[in-house]
Amino acid sequence: MPPPILIRFATPFTAGLFLVTAVSGVALFFHLGMRYFFDMHEWLSMLLLLPFGLHLWKNWLSLLGYLRRGRLALALAISGLLAAAIVIPIAVTGEASGDPGIVAFDLLLDGKLSLVAPLVHRSPSEVVSGLRSKGYTVASVDSTLGEIASSSGRDPPDVLADIAGMSQQ
């Protein structure tokens, strides 16, 4: 049996960690602050499992009531179907599908500067110097946007936005 203090704080910590992971999950969904939220979301989601388990233990009789009335079984079945609807197409095709904008964005991140530069009507060397002037670390025109973001400690959308801004200069 866990110490009583853990049981007393199971629900408050479940609520607090859920709130933090919900906010970070929404930010990740919209690709905002990826470098801030990704690790935090991943680690705190793992930590959430402990108070969640204690919360279930503390509220086991109520949970059994939900199970007897069919509410828990229905909620678990619907949740499983939603998860399967996302995972099965990826497992079958080997590729994530979905929002065409996200797919295009991912293609851009994998593109070398030499291929991306013409999209903003600039030469690759102009894009390299423009990014370097904004504090990015750029090894060469053969660097991808993802590599530049990673080596510069920046989010990929920032790199893309700064490159897009060069077309307006």
N, C-alpha and C positions, 0 to 999 in steps of 0.2 A: 504494500500500500504506500503510495507517495506521501511525503510529508503534507500535513494539512495546509501549510502556507501555499504549496503549489496548487492544491485543489482550489483554494480560495481565489487564487489569481488566474486560474485557467481561463475563465470566460473573459475577464478584462484584457488579458494578453492576446487571446484569440481575436477579440474585437480590434485591438490596437494594431496588431500585425496584419490582420486582414485589411484594415484601412490603408496602411502603408503599401501593401502589395497591390491593392486595388488602384491606388493613385499611380504607382510606378507602372503597373500593367497598362493603364490607359495611356500613359506617356509613351511607353514602348509601342503600343498599337499605332500611335500616330507618329512614330519615329522622332520623338522629341527627347532631347537630353539623353541619347542612348548611352553615352559614356558615363553618365551619372546614375542612371536607373537600372541598367542591365544587371550588373553584379549585385547591387542592392536588392533588386527584385528576386534574383535567383537565390541568394543566401537567406534573405528574410522569409522567403516562401518555404525554404527547408526548415528554418527555425520555427515557423508557424505550425509545423507538424506536431511539435511537443505540446504546446498548450491546447491545440485542437484535440489531440489524443486524451489529454487530461480532462478537457471539457466533455468529451464523449463519455469518459469514465464517470465523471461527476453527474451527468445527466442521462445515464444509461436507462433508467426506468422510463423517462419521458420518450427517449428514442424508441424503446420497445413499443410504446403506445402508438407512435407514428407508424411503426412497422405493422402492428396489428390492424390499424385502420387503413392500411394500404398507401398512405401518403409518402412514406419513405421509399417504398418499392417503386412507386410511380416516379418520384423525383430522381431516383437513381437510374431508372430505365431511360428516362428522357435525357438525363445528363450523359449517359453512355451512348445513346444514339447521336447526340450532338457531337460528341468527341469522335465517334466513328465516321460521321459525315465529313469531318475534316481530315482524319488520318487515312481512311481507306483510299481515297483518290490519290493521295501522295504515295501510299504504299504500292498501288497498282501501277502508276505511271512513273514513279521514281522522282517526280518533280512536283514542287508546290505550284498550285495554280492560284487563281484568285484575281485580285485587282490588277488590271492591265498596267495601271500607273506604277504599282509596286514592281511588277515584272520589268517594265521599262527602266525604272530607277535602278534595279539590281543590274541590268545590262550596262547602264551608264557607269555604275561603280566598278564594274569589271573592265571597262574600256580604258585604253591607254590615252594619255593626254594628246598624243599625236592624232588619235581618231576623234577625240571629243572637241578639240580646238576649232575645227571648221564649223561646228554647230553654233559657235558664237562669233563667227567671222573673224577669227584671230589665228595667227600662226602658233604652232606649238611652243615656240620660244617665247612669244608674247604672253601666253597663258602661264608658262613656267615662271617668268619674271613677275607677272602680276600676282601669282600665288605666293611667291617668295616675299614680295613686298608686304603681303598681308600676314606674314609670319609662318607660312606653311613650310614644311620640309619636303622638298621635291628633289628626288635623286636624278631624274632625267625625263625626257619626253615620253619614254616608254613606261613610266610609272602609271599605275592605275589610280583612279580617284580613291578607291578603298585603301590602297597602300599609302597614299598621301595623307588621308584622314588618320589612319592608324599611327603613322610615324610622327604626325604633328600633334597627336593627342586631341584631335577634334572629331566632331561628328561628321559622317559622310554627307548629310544634307547641307552642312555648312560649306563644304568644299564645292558642292554642286551649285549652291546659291552664289558663292563668290565668283565662280566661273561664269554663271549666267549673267551676273552683274557686269562682266567685262563686255558683253555685247551692247550694253547701253552707254559705254564710254566713248 
